């Protein structure tokens, strides 16, 4: 394969890996109160029950 193919492949892979690393480094946890966590758990349980009924 020609050298420019390898160059394009290296740039593309480097771009993907670099983007993923930047995304990981800028991610942060969202502080939630206990009530918010409880509401999320209830909503997830209701969605799981709905999915189980739909099957």
N, C-alpha and C positions, 0 to 999 in steps of 0.2 A: 504494500500500500504506500502511496506517496506520503512524503513528510508532512504536507499541509493537512492531510486527514488526521494525523496524530495530534497536530497542533490544535485543530478545531475540537477534537475529542477532549484533549486536556483542558482547554478553556471552558468547554461546556461542563465537564465534570467538576472542575474547580469552582465554577459559578454556582452549581447546585450545592456542593458541599459548603461553600462559603455562606450561601444564603441560609442553609439549615443551621449552621453554627451561629450565625447572627440572630436568627429567630430564637434559638435556644437561650442565648445569652440575654436577650431582652425580655423574655417571658418572665412574668412575676405572678405570684399567687394573689387571688382576690380575697381580701379579708371579708368574711361573712359572719354574721351573728348566728347564734345558736338557733334562733327562730327562722332565719333564712335557710339554714341547713335543713331544719325540720320540714319546711315547706317544699324544698327541693326534693327531699326524700319521699314525701307524700305524693308529689307530682310524678316522680319516677315510678312509684308503686302503682299509681293509677294508670300510667301509660303502659306498664308491663301487663297489668290486668286486661286492659283494652286489647293489647296485642294477642294475649292468650285467648280472648274471646273471639277475635277475628280469624283465628286459625282454624 
